[in-house]
Amino acid sequence: MSVEQRENMPVHYSAQIYDRFTNGFLGRFDDLLLLRVRQEVRSNPGGRRFLDAGCGTGRFLLRLASMPEFNQLDFIGLDYFEDMLHVTRENIQKEMFCHRIRVVHGDMHQLPFVDGSLDFIASRSTLHHLADPSAALIEVRRCLAPGGVALIHEVRRDADPRALEIFNRLRSQAGVEESRSEEKYTTEEIRHFVQKADLKGEVVVLAPVSGYASLGCEIRIAVPR
Ligand SMILES: C[S@@+](CC[C@H](N)C(=O)[O-])C[C@H]1O[C@@H](n2cnc3c(N)ncnc32)[C@H](O)[C@@H]1O
């Protein structure tokens, strides 16, 4: 599927099924992003404003908000599709985190935040849903404050088959179809989006070759202080 053919794409199943998958089955993969968030938050202890862009049903944010080590953060969950936002709001209400997590409708191509207004942005498995990943990377950079960091994690088409097998096993346990490799990007394609966004020296792409992290890659955008 080429970039030109894409529009903002919803997930292929209902927000309720997606919620079950992200709530019960993603543990080891959540841990990877959590570890990276923890490292970045510790390196920028004055940072307060945290956005999960393309937050799905809000499960990752709820996990962060429940951890005392992130008590200083104000969380925002943004998504483009109303069904995801609806379930996110329900989850936040059920878990009684309305005071910690604000839910916002928005498009990663045009984020509803002023320049430099966010300290941390995380976004997982969103790039392949976007009509123009480079434009979204530019938007993410625009919203970061001095010292701010964005972590964008994306499953790769050229993922290590062993990591993909574990991922698909977890999906099958959740009653979710196998990951659609054909809609994902290779590391080279992801590097191309990054290059096109022209973020100068502020961006690094990491694509591990083994372990769980070899399922995908990380685009790290860091704005100098
Ligand atoms: C595969 S899900 C990942 C959800 C969550 N980040 C996670 O890791 O569980 C992709 C998410 O991106 C959202 N999305 C798709 N296009 C978007 C856009 N243009 N702006 C914001 N969110 C978008 C979808 O609604 C969906 O919630």
The ligand as a Tripos MOL2 file, in Angstrom:
@<TRIPOS>MOLECULE
LIG
   27    29     1     0     0
SMALL
NO_CHARGES

@<TRIPOS>ATOM
      1 C1         -2.9960    0.7690   16.2710 C.3       1 LIG1
      2 S1         -3.8300    2.0190   17.1620 S.3       1 LIG1
      3 C2         -2.6490    2.3870   18.4470 C.3       1 LIG1
      4 C3         -3.3020    2.9240   19.6730 C.3       1 LIG1
      5 C4         -2.3690    3.1420   20.8760 C.3       1 LIG1
      6 N1         -1.3610    4.1410   20.5680 N.3       1 LIG1
      7 C5         -1.7120    1.8450   21.2910 C.2       1 LIG1
      8 O1         -0.4920    1.6990   21.1710 O.co2     1 LIG1
      9 O2         -2.4490    0.9450   21.7350 O.co2     1 LIG1
     10 C6         -3.6930    3.4630   16.1700 C.3       1 LIG1
     11 C7         -4.4460    4.6460   16.7310 C.3       1 LIG1
     12 O3         -4.1910    5.8080   15.9270 O.3       1 LIG1
     13 C8         -5.4190    6.5180   15.7910 C.3       1 LIG1
     14 N2         -5.2970    7.4050   14.6180 N.ar      1 LIG1
     15 C9         -5.3620    7.0830   13.3220 C.ar      1 LIG1
     16 N3         -5.1720    8.1800   12.5580 N.ar      1 LIG1
     17 C10        -4.9610    9.2320   13.3930 C.ar      1 LIG1
     18 C11        -4.6940   10.6200   13.2210 C.ar      1 LIG1
     19 N4         -4.6140   11.1610   12.0110 N.pl3     1 LIG1
     20 N5         -4.5260   11.3880   14.3160 N.ar      1 LIG1
     21 C12        -4.6380   10.8520   15.5610 C.ar      1 LIG1
     22 N6         -4.8930    9.5400   15.7830 N.ar      1 LIG1
     23 C13        -5.0500    8.7300   14.7250 C.ar      1 LIG1
     24 C14        -6.4460    5.4070   15.6790 C.3       1 LIG1
     25 O4         -7.7500    5.8230   15.9520 O.3       1 LIG1
     26 C15        -5.9450    4.4310   16.7270 C.3       1 LIG1
     27 O5         -6.4490    4.7210   18.0080 O.3       1 LIG1
@<TRIPOS>BOND
     1     1     2 1
     2     2     3 1
     3     2    10 1
     4     3     4 1
     5     4     5 1
     6     5     6 1
     7     5     7 1
     8     7     8 2
     9     7     9 1
    10    10    11 1
    11    11    12 1
    12    11    26 1
    13    12    13 1
    14    13    14 1
    15    13    24 1
    16    14    15 ar
    17    14    23 ar
    18    15    16 ar
    19    16    17 ar
    20    17    18 ar
    21    17    23 ar
    22    18    19 1
    23    18    20 ar
    24    20    21 ar
    25    21    22 ar
    26    22    23 ar
    27    24    25 1
    28    24    26 1
    29    26    27 1
@<TRIPOS>SUBSTRUCTURE
     1 LIG1         1 GROUP 0 **** ****
